[in-house]
């Protein structure tokens, strides 16, 4: 009994010392500082700071990382697959139903088309309310270019044709598209295949066909990092522009030195 009373007295004495500040509690371990989270906005700024050929893949990566379908809508389909972006993010969010969260009906339709294509399931196409996009969706899911010809809206018809050309790897399909869309389709094919020989194509349409061909060479040069492709451009000012963009994208002075015009060279700096 004496020992018990002694323990109680000692305990009370220690508590008294703590409360009086005579004895300090053991020092707490310092908290481990966590690195600040990088916001989606900062990541997007980083993507847009990159050369165009690299920035689009960066956008698709951020969209998947953030599980944000709306970022896929920013992707330029000439440099990266917008449909691949939509399907990857929608899958990460649980499947085709995730497409409904997009505010733009066009983006919704493209998202459903991407899932129908990925799953080889044209029934997913019934989820979009836009007739032209529903038909484009079916054409992609069934890999059938004939369905594209049933679309009366030129914008959706051209989307259907260009996407099917990319999927099939057949630049000949691009000829069914109209005007500038045909040119964009051929350029997309050349960039996707990283093949400048696709740019030497007589199917470029309209009075701007020479300009479109030059743009094609330039974009393949930037996509491949091979500035020697710029030499294929016949128009001198466009060729200089190509070398300038290569110099800025690669930070290599060799391309800068190939610029013929002194004014372009000065502006390129």
Secondary structure by P-SEA (a helix, b strand, c coil): caaaaaaaaaaaaaaaaaaacccccccccccccccccccaaaaaaaaaaccaaaaaaaaaaaaaaaccaaaaaacccccccaaaaaaaaaaaacccccccccccaaaaaaaaaaaaaaacccccccccccaaaaaaaaaaaacccccccccccaaaaaaaaaaaaaaaccccccccccaaaaaaaaaaaaaaaccccccccccccccaaaaaaaaaaaaaaaaacccccccccccaaaaaaaaaaaaaaccccccccccccaaaaaaac
